[in-house]
Amino acid sequence: MEAKTVALVQESFNKMRPIANTAAEYFYAKVFELDPHLQELFPMDNESMKIQGSKLMSMLGTAINGLKNFNDLVPVLEDLGQRHLDYKVEEFHYYTLGEALLSTLEAGLGADFTLEVKNAWVDVYTTMSGIMVKAAYQKEIT
């Protein structure tokens, strides 16, 4: 992964940290707007969703911080992909989640969500989700 891509993603994610809770709420609202059936995979009470949002932002932060040592991140992503099978995540859900992530970043970053930043996130998300899908379903993401 190119150093510029890593830097853009890490810098933009750091800008999101102060609004992490709001970003997580927005993300899940967008996920459920894009695919209402995904609500079945999550506890719908407010407290549980706040905990889920916190876990999301923590996991995403860990992955983003790990981009500089990508080879060390790969087994973590593979494990995460396999664990998502237990949560009934299907391959096509990764597309919805990616779209919701980009929408969340655009809303949270505003003018700082440039085309260059968006492309960096698309590259990173596609790479990371591809590793997760391959580990979970033993195939490349299509």
DSSP file (Angstrom, degrees, kcal/mol; ACC not computed):
  #  RESIDUE AA STRUCTURE BP1 BP2  ACC     N-H-->O    O-->H-N    N-H-->O    O-->H-N    TCO  KAPPA ALPHA  PHI   PSI    X-CA   Y-CA   Z-CA
    1    1 A M              0   0    0      0, 0.0    69,-0.1     0, 0.0     2,-0.0   0.000 360.0 360.0 360.0 135.3    0.0    0.0    0.0
    2    2 A E     >  -     0   0    0      1,-0.1     4,-2.2     4,-0.0     5,-0.2  -0.325 360.0-129.1 -67.7 143.3    1.4    3.4   -1.0
    3    3 A A  H  > S+     0   0    0      1,-0.2     4,-2.7     2,-0.2     5,-0.2   0.862 108.9  55.4 -59.9 -37.7    2.6    5.6    1.8
    4    4 A K  H  > S+     0   0    0      2,-0.2     4,-2.5     1,-0.2    -1,-0.2   0.900 107.4  49.7 -63.5 -41.1    0.5    8.6    0.5
    5    5 A T  H  > S+     0   0    0      2,-0.2     4,-2.3     1,-0.2     5,-0.2   0.939 112.1  47.7 -61.9 -48.1   -2.6    6.4    0.7
    6    6 A V  H  X S+     0   0    0     -4,-2.2     4,-2.7     1,-0.2     5,-0.2   0.922 112.5  49.5 -59.1 -46.0   -1.8    5.4    4.3
    7    7 A A  H  X S+     0   0    0     -4,-2.7     4,-2.8     1,-0.2     5,-0.3   0.914 110.6  49.5 -62.3 -44.3   -1.1    9.0    5.3
    8    8 A L  H  X S+     0   0    0     -4,-2.5     4,-2.3     2,-0.2     5,-0.2   0.916 114.1  45.0 -62.4 -43.2   -4.3   10.3    3.8
    9    9 A V  H  X S+     0   0    0     -4,-2.3     4,-2.4     2,-0.2    -2,-0.2   0.927 115.5  46.5 -67.9 -44.8   -6.4    7.7    5.5
   10   10 A Q  H  X S+     0   0    0     -4,-2.7     4,-2.2    -5,-0.2    -2,-0.2   0.925 114.1  47.7 -65.1 -43.8   -4.7    8.0    8.9
   11   11 A E  H  X S+     0   0    0     -4,-2.8     4,-1.3    -5,-0.2    -1,-0.2   0.922 114.5  45.6 -63.2 -44.4   -4.9   11.9    8.8
   12   12 A S  H  X S+     0   0    0     -4,-2.3     4,-0.9    -5,-0.3    -1,-0.2   0.879 111.4  52.0 -69.9 -36.5   -8.5   11.9    7.8
   13   13 A F  H >X S+     0   0    0     -4,-2.4     4,-1.0     1,-0.2     3,-0.8   0.906 105.9  55.1 -65.3 -39.2   -9.4    9.3   10.4
   14   14 A N  H 3< S+     0   0    0     -4,-2.2     3,-0.4     1,-0.3    -1,-0.2   0.842 103.3  56.0 -61.5 -32.5   -7.7   11.3   13.1
   15   15 A K  H 3< S+     0   0    0     -4,-1.3    -1,-0.3     1,-0.2    -2,-0.2   0.759 106.2  52.1 -68.5 -23.9   -9.9   14.3   12.1
   16   16 A M  H X< S+     0   0    0     -4,-0.9     3,-1.6    -3,-0.8     7,-0.2   0.683  85.6  87.1 -83.9 -19.9  -13.0   12.0   12.7
   17   17 A R  G >< S+     0   0    0     -4,-1.0     3,-1.8    -3,-0.4     4,-0.2   0.859  82.2  56.4 -52.9 -43.3  -11.9   11.0   16.3
   18   18 A P  G 3  S+     0   0    0      0, 0.0    -1,-0.3     0, 0.0     3,-0.2   0.759 116.3  37.5 -63.6 -20.6  -13.5   14.0   18.0
   19   19 A I  G <> S+     0   0    0     -3,-1.6     4,-3.1    -4,-0.2     5,-0.2  -0.006  79.1 128.1-114.8  28.7  -16.8   13.1   16.5
   20   20 A A  H <> S+     0   0    0     -3,-1.8     4,-2.5     1,-0.2     5,-0.2   0.880  72.9  47.6 -55.6 -45.5  -16.4    9.3   16.8
   21   21 A N  H  > S+     0   0    0     -4,-0.2     4,-2.1     2,-0.2    -1,-0.2   0.925 115.4  45.0 -64.7 -43.7  -19.7    8.6   18.6
   22   22 A T  H  > S+     0   0    0      2,-0.2     4,-2.7     1,-0.2    -2,-0.2   0.902 112.4  52.5 -65.0 -41.2  -21.7   10.8   16.2
   23   23 A A  H  X S+     0   0    0     -4,-3.1     4,-2.8    -7,-0.2    -2,-0.2   0.905 108.8  49.9 -62.1 -41.6  -19.8    9.2   13.2
   24   24 A A  H  X S+     0   0    0     -4,-2.5     4,-2.4    -5,-0.2     5,-0.2   0.916 111.3  48.6 -64.1 -42.6  -20.7    5.7   14.5
   25   25 A E  H  X S+     0   0    0     -4,-2.1     4,-2.3     2,-0.2    -2,-0.2   0.929 113.5  47.2 -61.1 -45.2  -24.4    6.6   14.9
   26   26 A Y  H  X S+     0   0    0     -4,-2.7     4,-2.6     2,-0.2    -2,-0.2   0.923 110.1  54.1 -62.0 -44.6  -24.4    8.1   11.4
   27   27 A F  H  X S+     0   0    0     -4,-2.8     4,-2.7     1,-0.2    -2,-0.2   0.941 111.6  42.6 -56.2 -52.0  -22.7    5.0   10.0
   28   28 A Y  H  X S+     0   0    0     -4,-2.4     4,-2.5     1,-0.2    -1,-0.2   0.872 112.2  53.9 -68.4 -35.0  -25.2    2.6   11.3
   29   29 A A  H  X S+     0   0    0     -4,-2.3     4,-1.7    -5,-0.2    -1,-0.2   0.915 111.9  46.3 -60.7 -41.1  -28.1    4.8   10.4
   30   30 A K  H  X S+     0   0    0     -4,-2.6     4,-2.7     2,-0.2    -2,-0.2   0.909 110.2  52.7 -67.8 -42.5  -26.7    4.8    6.8
   31   31 A V  H  X S+     0   0    0     -4,-2.7     4,-2.4     1,-0.2     7,-0.2   0.939 112.6  44.8 -56.2 -48.0  -26.2    1.1    6.8
   32   32 A F  H  < S+     0   0    0     -4,-2.5    -1,-0.2     1,-0.2    -2,-0.2   0.792 112.0  52.6 -71.9 -27.2  -29.8    0.5    7.9
   33   33 A E  H  < S+     0   0    0     -4,-1.7    -1,-0.2    -5,-0.2    -2,-0.2   0.915 113.3  43.9 -69.4 -43.4  -31.0    3.0    5.3
   34   34 A L  H  < S+     0   0    0     -4,-2.7    -2,-0.2     1,-0.3    -3,-0.2   0.855 136.4  10.5 -70.6 -36.0  -29.1    1.2    2.5
   35   35 A D    ><  -     0   0    0     -4,-2.4     3,-2.2    -5,-0.2     4,-0.3  -0.701  62.3-173.6-147.1  88.8  -30.2   -2.2    3.6
   36   36 A P  G >  S+     0   0    0      0, 0.0     3,-1.5     0, 0.0     4,-0.3   0.751  82.8  70.6 -56.6 -24.9  -32.9   -2.4    6.3
   37   37 A H  G >  S+     0   0    0      1,-0.3     3,-1.4     2,-0.2     4,-0.2   0.755  83.7  70.8 -64.6 -22.8  -32.4   -6.2    6.5
   38   38 A L  G X  S+     0   0    0     -3,-2.2     3,-1.7     1,-0.3     4,-0.3   0.701  78.4  77.2 -68.7 -17.2  -29.1   -5.6    8.2
   39   39 A Q  G X  S+     0   0    0     -3,-1.5     3,-1.5    -4,-0.3    -1,-0.3   0.815  83.0  67.2 -59.5 -28.3  -30.9   -4.4   11.3
   40   40 A E  G <  S+     0   0    0     -3,-1.4    -1,-0.3    -4,-0.3    -2,-0.2   0.722  94.6  56.9 -64.3 -21.1  -31.6   -8.0   12.1
   41   41 A L  G <  S+     0   0    0     -3,-1.7    -1,-0.3    -4,-0.2    -2,-0.2   0.523 104.5  60.6 -87.7  -6.0  -27.9   -8.6   12.7
   42   42 A F  S <  S-     0   0    0     -3,-1.5     2,-0.3    -4,-0.3     7,-0.1  -0.902  86.7-110.2-125.9 148.4  -27.7   -5.9   15.4
   43   43 A P        -     0   0    0      0, 0.0     9,-0.1     0, 0.0    -2,-0.1  -0.594  30.1-152.9 -69.7 137.2  -29.2   -5.3   18.8
   44   44 A M        +     0   0    0     -2,-0.3     2,-0.2     4,-0.1    -4,-0.0   0.462  56.1 107.8-100.6   0.9  -31.5   -2.4   18.3
   45   45 A D  S  > S-     0   0    0      1,-0.1     4,-2.1     4,-0.0     5,-0.2  -0.515  76.8-118.4 -77.2 151.7  -31.7   -0.8   21.8
   46   46 A N  H  > S+     0   0    0      1,-0.2     4,-2.1     2,-0.2     5,-0.2   0.871 109.8  50.9 -58.3 -43.8  -29.8    2.5   22.1
   47   47 A E  H  > S+     0   0    0      1,-0.2     4,-2.0     2,-0.2    -1,-0.2   0.921 111.3  47.7 -64.5 -44.0  -27.3    1.3   24.7
   48   48 A S  H  > S+     0   0    0      1,-0.2     4,-2.5     2,-0.2    -1,-0.2   0.884 111.6  50.8 -64.3 -38.3  -26.3   -1.8   22.7
   49   49 A M  H  X S+     0   0    0     -4,-2.1     4,-2.6     2,-0.2    -1,-0.2   0.845 107.3  53.6 -70.2 -32.5  -25.9    0.3   19.6
   50   50 A K  H  X S+     0   0    0     -4,-2.1     4,-2.1     2,-0.2    -2,-0.2   0.916 111.0  46.5 -64.6 -41.8  -23.7    2.8   21.4
   51   51 A I  H  X S+     0   0    0     -4,-2.0     4,-2.4     2,-0.2    -2,-0.2   0.919 112.5  50.1 -64.1 -43.7  -21.5   -0.1   22.5
   52   52 A Q  H  X S+     0   0    0     -4,-2.5     4,-2.5     1,-0.2    -2,-0.2   0.905 110.2  50.6 -60.9 -42.2  -21.5   -1.5   19.0
   53   53 A G  H  X S+     0   0    0     -4,-2.6     4,-2.4     2,-0.2    -1,-0.2   0.885 109.3  50.6 -63.3 -39.6  -20.5    2.0   17.6
   54   54 A S  H  X S+     0   0    0     -4,-2.1     4,-2.2     2,-0.2    -1,-0.2   0.907 110.6  49.2 -64.7 -41.7  -17.7    2.2   20.1
   55   55 A K  H  X S+     0   0    0     -4,-2.4     4,-2.9     2,-0.2     5,-0.3   0.907 110.1  52.3 -63.0 -41.8  -16.4   -1.2   19.0
   56   56 A L  H  X S+     0   0    0     -4,-2.5     4,-2.9     1,-0.2     5,-0.2   0.953 111.8  44.1 -58.5 -51.3  -16.6   -0.2   15.4
   57   57 A M  H  X S+     0   0    0     -4,-2.4     4,-2.3     1,-0.2    -1,-0.2   0.866 114.6  49.9 -66.3 -35.7  -14.6    3.0   15.9
   58   58 A S  H  X S+     0   0    0     -4,-2.2     4,-2.4     2,-0.2    -1,-0.2   0.938 113.7  44.9 -66.1 -46.9  -12.0    1.1   18.1
   59   59 A M  H  X S+     0   0    0     -4,-2.9     4,-2.5     2,-0.2    -2,-0.2   0.916 114.5  48.9 -63.9 -43.6  -11.6   -1.7   15.5
   60   60 A L  H  X S+     0   0    0     -4,-2.9     4,-2.8    -5,-0.3     5,-0.2   0.910 110.8  51.0 -63.5 -41.5  -11.4    0.8   12.7
   61   61 A G  H  X S+     0   0    0     -4,-2.3     4,-2.6    -5,-0.2    -2,-0.2   0.907 110.0  49.5 -60.8 -43.0   -8.8    2.8   14.6
   62   62 A T  H  X S+     0   0    0     -4,-2.4     4,-1.6     2,-0.2    -2,-0.2   0.921 113.2  46.5 -62.5 -44.7   -6.7   -0.2   15.2
   63   63 A A  H  < S+     0   0    0     -4,-2.5     4,-0.4     2,-0.2    -2,-0.2   0.921 113.0  48.6 -64.8 -43.5   -6.8   -1.2   11.5
   64   64 A I  H >< S+     0   0    0     -4,-2.8     3,-1.2     1,-0.2     4,-0.3   0.910 111.4  49.8 -64.9 -41.7   -6.0    2.3   10.3
   65   65 A N  H >< S+     0   0    0     -4,-2.6     3,-0.7     1,-0.2    -1,-0.2   0.820 107.8  56.6 -64.2 -29.5   -3.1    2.5   12.8
   66   66 A G  G >< S+     0   0    0     -4,-1.6     3,-1.2     1,-0.2     7,-0.3   0.486  78.1  94.0 -81.3  -2.8   -1.9   -0.8   11.5
   67   67 A L  G X  S+     0   0    0     -3,-1.2     3,-0.9    -4,-0.4    -1,-0.2   0.813  77.4  60.0 -62.3 -29.7   -1.7    0.2    7.9
   68   68 A K  G <  S+     0   0    0     -3,-0.7    -1,-0.3     1,-0.3     2,-0.2   0.765 113.1  38.7 -70.5 -23.2    2.0    1.1    8.2
   69   69 A N  G X> S+     0   0    0     -3,-1.2     3,-1.4    -4,-0.2     4,-1.1  -0.524  78.2 162.6-118.5  61.2    2.8   -2.5    9.1
   70   70 A F  H X>  +     0   0    0     -3,-0.9     4,-1.6     1,-0.3     3,-0.5   0.819  67.0  59.5 -57.4 -38.1    0.3   -4.0    6.7
   71   71 A N  H 34 S+     0   0    0      1,-0.3    -1,-0.3     2,-0.2    -4,-0.1   0.838 106.5  49.3 -61.6 -31.5    1.8   -7.5    6.8
   72   72 A D  H <> S+     0   0    0     -3,-1.4     4,-0.5    -6,-0.2    -1,-0.3   0.761 108.8  54.4 -74.9 -25.3    1.1   -7.6   10.5
   73   73 A L  H <X S+     0   0    0     -4,-1.1     4,-2.3    -3,-0.5     3,-0.4   0.788  89.9  76.6 -78.0 -29.2   -2.5   -6.4   10.0
   74   74 A V  H  X S+     0   0    0     -4,-1.6     4,-2.6     1,-0.2     5,-0.2   0.898  93.9  47.3 -54.2 -50.1   -3.4   -9.2    7.5
   75   75 A P  H  > S+     0   0    0      0, 0.0     4,-2.3     0, 0.0    -1,-0.2   0.852 111.3  53.1 -63.6 -30.5   -3.8  -12.0   10.0
   76   76 A V  H  X S+     0   0    0     -4,-0.5     4,-2.3    -3,-0.4    -2,-0.2   0.921 111.1  46.0 -66.4 -43.7   -6.0   -9.6   12.2
   77   77 A L  H  X S+     0   0    0     -4,-2.3     4,-2.6     2,-0.2    -1,-0.2   0.885 111.0  52.7 -66.1 -39.4   -8.2   -8.9    9.2
   78   78 A E  H  X S+     0   0    0     -4,-2.6     4,-2.1    -5,-0.2    -2,-0.2   0.930 111.1  46.8 -61.9 -44.9   -8.4  -12.6    8.3
   79   79 A D  H  X S+     0   0    0     -4,-2.3     4,-2.5     1,-0.2    -2,-0.2   0.910 111.5  51.4 -62.6 -42.6   -9.5  -13.4   11.8
   80   80 A L  H  X S+     0   0    0     -4,-2.3     4,-1.9     1,-0.2    -2,-0.2   0.904 108.6  51.5 -62.5 -42.3  -12.0  -10.6   11.8
   81   81 A G  H  X S+     0   0    0     -4,-2.6     4,-0.6     1,-0.2    -1,-0.2   0.908 111.4  47.1 -60.6 -42.7  -13.5  -11.8    8.5
   82   82 A Q  H >X S+     0   0    0     -4,-2.1     3,-1.0     1,-0.2     4,-0.6   0.890 110.4  52.4 -67.1 -39.1  -13.9  -15.3    9.9
   83   83 A R  H >X S+     0   0    0     -4,-2.5     3,-0.9     1,-0.2     4,-0.6   0.825  98.8  64.8 -66.6 -30.4  -15.5  -14.0   13.1
   84   84 A H  H 3<>S+     0   0    0     -4,-1.9     5,-2.2     1,-0.3     3,-0.4   0.727  88.8  68.4 -67.3 -19.2  -18.0  -12.0   11.1
   85   85 A L  H X<5S+     0   0    0     -3,-1.0     3,-1.7    -4,-0.6    -1,-0.3   0.889  94.4  56.5 -61.6 -38.1  -19.4  -15.3    9.8
   86   86 A D  H <<5S+     0   0    0     -3,-0.9    -1,-0.2    -4,-0.6    -2,-0.2   0.766 103.9  53.6 -63.7 -25.2  -20.6  -15.9   13.4
   87   87 A Y  T 3<5S-     0   0    0     -4,-0.6    -1,-0.3    -3,-0.4    -2,-0.2   0.350 120.0-111.6 -91.0   5.8  -22.5  -12.6   13.1
   88   88 A K  T < 5 +     0   0    0     -3,-1.7     2,-0.3     1,-0.2    -3,-0.2   0.741  58.3 164.0  70.8  25.8  -24.2  -13.8    9.9
   89   89 A V      < -     0   0    0     -5,-2.2     2,-0.3    -8,-0.1    -1,-0.2  -0.606  21.6-155.5 -74.7 131.5  -22.4  -11.3    7.7
   90   90 A E    >>  -     0   0    0     -2,-0.3     3,-1.5     1,-0.1     4,-0.6  -0.709  27.5-106.3-107.6 161.0  -22.6  -12.2    4.1
   91   91 A E  T >4 S+     0   0    0      1,-0.3     3,-1.5    -2,-0.3     4,-0.4   0.880 117.1  55.6 -54.1 -44.2  -20.2  -11.2    1.3
   92   92 A F  T >> S+     0   0    0      1,-0.3     4,-1.0     2,-0.2     3,-0.8   0.708  92.8  72.1 -67.4 -17.8  -22.5   -8.7   -0.3
   93   93 A H  H <> S+     0   0    0     -3,-1.5     4,-2.7     1,-0.2    -1,-0.3   0.808  84.2  68.5 -64.1 -28.6  -22.8   -6.8    3.1
   94   94 A Y  H <X S+     0   0    0     -3,-1.5     4,-2.1    -4,-0.6    -1,-0.2   0.829  96.3  53.6 -62.0 -31.0  -19.3   -5.6    2.6
   95   95 A Y  H <> S+     0   0    0     -3,-0.8     4,-2.3    -4,-0.4    -1,-0.2   0.929 110.0  46.5 -67.7 -44.8  -20.5   -3.4   -0.3
   96   96 A T  H  X S+     0   0    0     -4,-1.0     4,-2.5     1,-0.2    -2,-0.2   0.920 112.8  49.7 -62.2 -44.6  -23.2   -1.8    1.8
   97   97 A L  H  X S+     0   0    0     -4,-2.7     4,-2.4     1,-0.2    -1,-0.2   0.887 110.0  51.2 -63.6 -38.8  -20.7   -1.2    4.7
   98   98 A G  H  X S+     0   0    0     -4,-2.1     4,-2.3    -5,-0.2    -1,-0.2   0.911 110.6  48.3 -64.2 -42.6  -18.2    0.3    2.3
   99   99 A E  H  X S+     0   0    0     -4,-2.3     4,-2.1     1,-0.2    -2,-0.2   0.907 112.5  48.7 -64.2 -41.6  -20.8    2.7    0.9
  100  100 A A  H  X S+     0   0    0     -4,-2.5     4,-2.4     2,-0.2    -2,-0.2   0.882 109.7  53.0 -65.7 -37.9  -21.9    3.7    4.5
  101  101 A L  H  X S+     0   0    0     -4,-2.4     4,-2.6     2,-0.2    -2,-0.2   0.940 110.0  46.9 -62.8 -47.2  -18.3    4.2    5.5
  102  102 A L  H  X S+     0   0    0     -4,-2.3     4,-2.4     1,-0.2    -2,-0.2   0.897 112.3  50.3 -62.7 -40.0  -17.7    6.6    2.6
  103  103 A S  H  X S+     0   0    0     -4,-2.1     4,-2.4     2,-0.2    -1,-0.2   0.901 110.6  50.0 -63.7 -40.7  -20.9    8.5    3.3
  104  104 A T  H  X S+     0   0    0     -4,-2.4     4,-2.7     2,-0.2     5,-0.2   0.918 111.4  48.1 -63.8 -44.6  -19.9    8.8    7.0
  105  105 A L  H  X S+     0   0    0     -4,-2.6     4,-2.8     2,-0.2     5,-0.4   0.907 111.1  50.7 -63.2 -42.1  -16.5   10.1    6.1
  106  106 A E  H  X S+     0   0    0     -4,-2.4     4,-1.7    -5,-0.2     7,-0.2   0.923 113.9  44.4 -62.2 -44.4  -18.0   12.6    3.6
  107  107 A A  H  < S+     0   0    0     -4,-2.4    -2,-0.2     1,-0.2    -1,-0.2   0.906 119.2  42.4 -66.5 -41.5  -20.5   13.9    6.2
  108  108 A G  H  < S+     0   0    0     -4,-2.7    -2,-0.2    -5,-0.2    -1,-0.2   0.847 120.8  38.3 -76.2 -35.1  -17.9   14.0    9.0
  109  109 A L  H >< S+     0   0    0     -4,-2.8     3,-2.1    -5,-0.2    -1,-0.2   0.705  80.8 179.5 -91.8 -21.1  -15.0   15.5    7.0
  110  110 A G  G >< S+     0   0    0     -4,-1.7     3,-2.0    -5,-0.4    -1,-0.2  -0.353  74.0   5.1  58.5-126.6  -16.9   17.9    4.9
  111  111 A A  G 3  S+     0   0    0      1,-0.3    -1,-0.3    -2,-0.1    -2,-0.1   0.710 125.8  67.7 -63.9 -21.1  -14.6   19.9    2.6
  112  112 A D  G <  S+     0   0    0     -3,-2.1     2,-1.8     1,-0.2    -1,-0.3   0.594  77.0  88.1 -75.4  -9.1  -11.6   17.8    3.8
  113  113 A F    <   +     0   0    0     -3,-2.0    -1,-0.2    -7,-0.2    -3,-0.1  -0.551  67.2 170.7 -88.5  73.2  -13.2   14.7    2.1
  114  114 A T     >  -     0   0    0     -2,-1.8     4,-2.9     1,-0.1     5,-0.2  -0.220  51.1-102.0 -76.9 169.5  -11.5   15.5   -1.2
  115  115 A L  H  > S+     0   0    0      1,-0.2     4,-2.8     2,-0.2     5,-0.2   0.887 124.8  53.7 -59.7 -38.7  -11.4   13.1   -4.2
  116  116 A E  H  > S+     0   0    0      2,-0.2     4,-1.8     1,-0.2    -1,-0.2   0.908 110.6  45.5 -63.7 -42.1   -7.9   12.1   -3.2
  117  117 A V  H  > S+     0   0    0      2,-0.2     4,-2.4     1,-0.2    -2,-0.2   0.923 113.0  50.9 -66.8 -44.1   -9.0   11.3    0.3
  118  118 A K  H  X S+     0   0    0     -4,-2.9     4,-2.7     1,-0.2    -2,-0.2   0.937 110.0  49.3 -58.5 -47.6  -12.0    9.4   -1.0
  119  119 A N  H  X S+     0   0    0     -4,-2.8     4,-2.3     1,-0.2    -1,-0.2   0.866 109.3  52.7 -61.9 -36.1   -9.8    7.4   -3.4
  120  120 A A  H  X S+     0   0    0     -4,-1.8     4,-2.6     2,-0.2    -1,-0.2   0.927 111.0  46.8 -64.2 -44.3   -7.4    6.5   -0.6
  121  121 A W  H  X S+     0   0    0     -4,-2.4     4,-3.3     2,-0.2     5,-0.3   0.901 110.5  52.2 -64.8 -40.7  -10.3    5.2    1.6
  122  122 A V  H  X S+     0   0    0     -4,-2.7     4,-2.6     2,-0.2     5,-0.2   0.930 111.2  48.0 -60.4 -44.2  -11.7    3.2   -1.3
  123  123 A D  H  X S+     0   0    0     -4,-2.3     4,-2.2     2,-0.2    -2,-0.2   0.939 115.8  43.3 -60.7 -48.6   -8.3    1.6   -1.8
  124  124 A V  H  X S+     0   0    0     -4,-2.6     4,-2.9     2,-0.2     5,-0.3   0.937 116.3  46.3 -65.8 -47.2   -7.9    0.8    1.8
  125  125 A Y  H  X S+     0   0    0     -4,-3.3     4,-3.1     1,-0.2     5,-0.4   0.919 112.8  50.0 -63.4 -43.1  -11.4   -0.4    2.3
  126  126 A T  H  X S+     0   0    0     -4,-2.6     4,-1.8    -5,-0.3    -1,-0.2   0.909 114.1  45.6 -61.6 -42.1  -11.3   -2.6   -0.8
  127  127 A T  H  X S+     0   0    0     -4,-2.2     4,-1.8    -5,-0.2    -2,-0.2   0.949 117.2  42.7 -65.7 -49.8   -8.0   -4.1    0.3
  128  128 A M  H  X S+     0   0    0     -4,-2.9     4,-2.0     1,-0.2    -2,-0.2   0.927 116.6  45.9 -66.9 -44.8   -9.1   -4.8    3.9
  129  129 A S  H  X S+     0   0    0     -4,-3.1     4,-2.9    -5,-0.3     5,-0.2   0.861 109.3  57.1 -68.0 -32.7  -12.5   -6.1    3.0
  130  130 A G  H  X S+     0   0    0     -4,-1.8     4,-2.4    -5,-0.4    -1,-0.2   0.898 107.4  47.7 -62.0 -40.2  -11.0   -8.2    0.3
  131  131 A I  H  X S+     0   0    0     -4,-1.8     4,-2.2     2,-0.2    -2,-0.2   0.912 113.1  48.5 -65.3 -42.7   -8.8   -9.9    2.8
  132  132 A M  H  X S+     0   0    0     -4,-2.0     4,-2.3     2,-0.2    -2,-0.2   0.919 113.1  46.9 -64.5 -44.2  -11.7  -10.4    5.2
  133  133 A V  H  X S+     0   0    0     -4,-2.9     4,-3.3     2,-0.2     6,-0.5   0.922 111.2  51.2 -64.5 -44.5  -13.9  -11.9    2.5
  134  134 A K  H  X S+     0   0    0     -4,-2.4     4,-1.5    -5,-0.2    -1,-0.2   0.912 113.0  45.9 -60.1 -42.3  -11.2  -14.2    1.2
  135  135 A A  H  < S+     0   0    0     -4,-2.2    -1,-0.2     2,-0.2    -2,-0.2   0.885 119.4  40.8 -67.5 -38.1  -10.6  -15.5    4.7
  136  136 A A  H  < S+     0   0    0     -4,-2.3    -2,-0.2    -5,-0.2    -1,-0.2   0.890 132.2  20.6 -78.3 -40.4  -14.3  -15.9    5.4
  137  137 A Y  H  < S-     0   0    0     -4,-3.3    -3,-0.2     2,-0.3    -2,-0.2   0.377  96.8-122.8-114.8   1.9  -15.5  -17.3    2.2
  138  138 A Q  S  < S+     0   0    0     -4,-1.5     2,-0.3    -5,-0.4    -4,-0.2   0.859  80.1  91.2  56.7  38.6  -12.2  -18.7    0.7
  139  139 A K  S    S-     0   0    0     -6,-0.5    -2,-0.3    -9,-0.1    -1,-0.2  -0.982  81.8 -94.5-153.8 163.1  -12.6  -16.5   -2.4
  140  140 A E        -     0   0    0     -2,-0.3     2,-0.2    -3,-0.1    -9,-0.1  -0.502  47.7-102.0 -77.0 147.3  -11.7  -13.1   -3.7
  141  141 A I              0   0    0     -2,-0.2    -1,-0.1   -11,-0.1   -11,-0.1  -0.489 360.0 360.0 -67.8 139.0  -14.2  -10.3   -3.4
  142  142 A T              0   0    0     -2,-0.2    -1,-0.1    -3,-0.0    -2,-0.0   0.392 360.0 360.0-110.9 360.0  -16.0   -9.7   -6.7
